[in-house]
């Protein structure tokens, strides 16, 4: 494959990373620039409430990195960046990504960013001859599982909330571009991420932040909603493998294959922080809350040789240590644009 050969030979390549100021995108940029000294990365991000250039502190001083503030759902912005650069690959992390926001604020912005934005990027990538397009999707497109089994790449899509529905729509547009226009495009669907720089509306950083301050830890319903949890660094390593060696037109599930109830996650955090379980407060469940997700990541392990480096317990400890060591970052984020909203209600995935 072209990209694999370039990396193997140490040939410089340029990648457009969209949504690179967000949690996963910023971690991916850090990972790639550490792994490949000759790589060039352009980061396109509109800087919504969850996008933070502080996530890239230090990286912004690297001459091989550039930032462009732009909206993937703006044809003008997309046209500007593709006319200014010649990219070897596009990795699309940009998305409206929170279930509760899609339920409470409406799906319009999710449709605009997640579906229209993805299509504009696909069109621009095709017209400019980009060698590979990687679409970052989610396990939520599969819907909810029963008590047994796991999602495979052939599981029919059955999204149950507006966020997941728009991500599924984007996946179908990527598939259509590959089959109709021959775009070399690959989709990754990952389980729940956690780690450094995660905006504290999500379950794990919110629980850590509240526990650090001895605040109540709100848990939806009975707390027995099951998720597959993966450290963000392991996700980045998997996306790199797909970028380099994934088969054109394919889908790859990414997950640790360690699925656990949310309540157990919260209790684990409290244990690591030496805080009492009396801080847990059960709150009304959110509408349409999927009961269980579990990922079968056999395909990416067998075909691309990827395996996660972190156990769940080690990853939780690393994540807690990061938040303890970056209280000032957390305080600045929590006092930002949407502070009053996520302080007033639980917004865990």
N, C-alpha and C positions, 0 to 999 in steps of 0.2 A: 504494500500500500504506500502511496505517495508520502503521507504524513509520517508514517513509521520510518520510511527510508530517510527522510529529511532529518528526523530526530536522531536516528542511528548514526548518520554521517556528520552530525553536529552542524547541519546547515540551518542558518537562521530562518525562523518562520514567524509569521505575524498572525495573531489570533484576536478576533473581536470577542470580548466577553461582555454580554449584556447583563445588567443587574449586578455588576461587580462590586458595588458599594454595600450590598446587602450581606446577610449572614453567610450563606453558602458561597455566593459569588466571590466575596472578599477572601474567604479561606481558600478557594480554588486558585485565585490569582497568586496568593502567597505560595501555595504548594507548587504551582507550575514554575514560578520564577526561581524557586529554590532548586527544583529538579532539573531545569533546563536553562543554564546561564545565557544561552544564545537566543532565547525566545524573546519576541516582542509582543506586548499585550496592549491593546487599546480597550479601555473600560468605558462602556456607555451606560449611564444610569441617570434617571430623572431626579433622583434623590427625594423620594417620598419619605414618610415618617420613619420607615424601616431602613432607608439607605443612609449611610453615615460614612463620610470620607475619613473619619478617625479610624475606621476599621482597617484602613490601608496606610496607617502611619508608618513611615520608613520606606515603604514601597514607592510612594509618590516621589521620592528622591532619585529613583532609578531611571536613568536615561532611556531604558528599554520599555518604560511604562508611560502611557499617556491616558488622560481622562477627558471624556467628552460628555458634557451634560446634555442629555437628549432623551426623547420619549420614543420608544419603539413603535408606538401606535401613531406617530406623526410621520407621514410620508416625506415631509420636508427634512426632518431630522435624520431619518434613515438615509435619504438621498445624500445629505451632506457628508455623513461619515463614510459611505461607500465611494463617494467621488473623491474623498481626500486620502483614502488608503486602499491598498491592495491586500486583501486578506487571504490567508491559506485556509482558515477555518473560522467558523462561528460557533460559539457555545452560548446558548440562550438560557440564562438563569432568570431573566427579567420576568416578573409576574406579580400580579396581585395575589397574595398567597395565604390569606387567613380566612378560615371557614366562618368564624363569627362575624367578621366584617362583611362577608358576602351575604350573610343572613340578615344582619341588622341595618346595613347601609344600602343594600340592594346590589344586584348583579351587574349593573350597567358598566361600571369601570372595569370589572373583571372581564366582561365580554370584549371591551375595547382593547385592553392591554393583552390579555392572554390569547385571544383568538385573532383579532385584527393585527395586533403587534407582531405575532408570530408569522402571519401571512406576509406582512410587509418585509420582514427579514428574509423569509424564504424567497420572495420575488427578487430582492436585491442580491442575495447570494447566488441565485441562478443566473441573473443577468451579468454578474461580474466574474463568474467562473470560480467561485469558492470551491475548494476541494472537498470540504466536509462540513456538514451542519449537524450539530448535536443539540437536541431538544431535551431540556431537563424537565421531566414530568414528575409524577407522584403516584404512590400506591393508592391514593384515594380515588383514582379513576375506576378502580375495580369494584368499588362499593364496599359492602360489609360481608364478612365471612361468618359461618356458623362456628360451633365450638371446635371443629376439627378442620384439617387441611390448610393449604396456603395458596397464595396467588402465584400462578405461573404466567409466562408471557403470552400464553394462549387463552387465559381466563377472559371471558367476555367483559367488556367495559360496562359498568352499571353505576355511574356516579350518583350520589344521593344528596348533594348540596350544590349550590351555584358555583362555588369555587371549583369543586371537582369536575362539574359539568363543563366549565370553560377550559380546564386543562385537558379533558378528554377531547373536546373540540379541537384544541391546538394539536393534539397528537394525530387526529385524523387529517388535519391540513398538512402535517409533515408527511404522513403516509401518502397522501394524494400527490404531493410535490415529487416524492420519490418515484411513484408508479407512473404518473402522468408526464413528468418532465425530466425524469432521470436524475434528479438532484440526489447527490450522495448524502443522505440524511439518516441519522440514527436517533432513536428515542431511548432515554433512560428513565426508569421509574424507581424511585428510591423510597425507603421507609422513613420514619421520623428521625430527623437529624438533631443533634445537640452538640454543644461545644462553645468555643470562644466567639464573642461578638454576636450572639443571638439576641435579638430584640426581646425584652422581657414581657411579651404578651403570650409567649409559648409556655408550655407546661413546665419544663425543667428550669429555664432561667427565672421564671416567675416564682417557682417554689423556692429556689435558692435565694433569690433576692428577699422574699418575704421572711424566710427562716432566719436569714442573717440579721434581720431587724426585729425578730420575735413577733412578727405579724401573723395573722391567721393564714392558713394555706387552704384556699377554696378548691374543692375537688368535686367535679360534676357527678351527679347521681350517686351510685353506690361505689364509684371508683374502680369498677371491675371492667372497664373498657380496655381492651388489650391492643397494644401496639408493638411493632418491631422497632427497636431503637438502635441507631448506629451513630458513631462519632463522626463529626463532619469531615475530619481528616481522612477517614476511611472512604467516605463518599467521594471526596476529591480524587483520591487514588483510583477509584473505580471509573470515574468520568474520564480521567486521563487514559486509562486502558481502552475504553470505548472510543475515545477520540483517535487514538493511534491505530487500533486493531479491530474495532467492531465491524461487523459485516454490514455493508450498505443496505438500507431499508429495514433493518432489524430493530427489535426492541430488547432491552436488557434490564431485568430486575436487579436492584441493588438493595441488599439488606444483610443484617448480621445473622438473621435466622434465630434471633433471641427475642421472642415475644413475651411480654409481661404486662400485667394489669397496671393501670396508672397509679392505683393506690400503693402498689409495691414500689413503684418508682419514687413516690413521695416519701414513703417510709425509709427507703434507702438514703435519700438526701438528708432526712432528719438524723438518721444514724451517723452519717459521715460528719455532720455539723454538730453532733452531740446536743440535739434539740429534742424536746418532748413531743410525742405524738398527739398530745392535747392541742397542739396548734392546728391540727387538721379540722377543717369545717366542710361538711358536705352541703353542696348547694344544688338548686334545681337543675336538672339535666337540660342541655341545649336541644333545640328541635332537630330531629333526624340524625341524632348522634350515632354514627356507625359503631357497632358493638365490638368488632374485632377485625384487625388487620394482621396478616402474617405473610411474609415474603419467601418465595422459593428462589434463591439466588444461585441455583445449581448451574444454570447456563453460563453466567459470567465467570464462575469459578472454573468450569470445565473448558470453556472455549478460550478465555483470555487469561487464565491463571491468577485471577484476583481473589484475595482473601482479606478480611479485615485484620488489622494489626492489634486492635484494642478489644479487650473484654469489656462487657458492660460495666462491671464494678470499677475497673481501672479507669475507664472513660469518664464515669461519673466523678471519681476523685479528681481527675485532671481538670474537669470542667468546674467543679467547686473551687479548686485551687486558683483557677484563672479568675473567677469572679471575686474571690477574696483578695486577689492581688491587683484587681482593676476596679476598685470601688468608685474611683472618680469617673471612669467611663460609664459605669452603671448609673451613677447619680445624674450625670448629664443627660443620658438617654431617658431616664425616667422623669425628668423635668421638662421634656420636650413637648412637641406639638400635640401628641395624643395622650399625654400623661393622665389627664382627668378621666378619659374614657377607660383606659385599661386599669386604672386604680379602682374604678367604680364597679367593675364587673370582671368575672373570671373569663380569660380568653385563652384557655389551654387547648391544644389541638386534640 
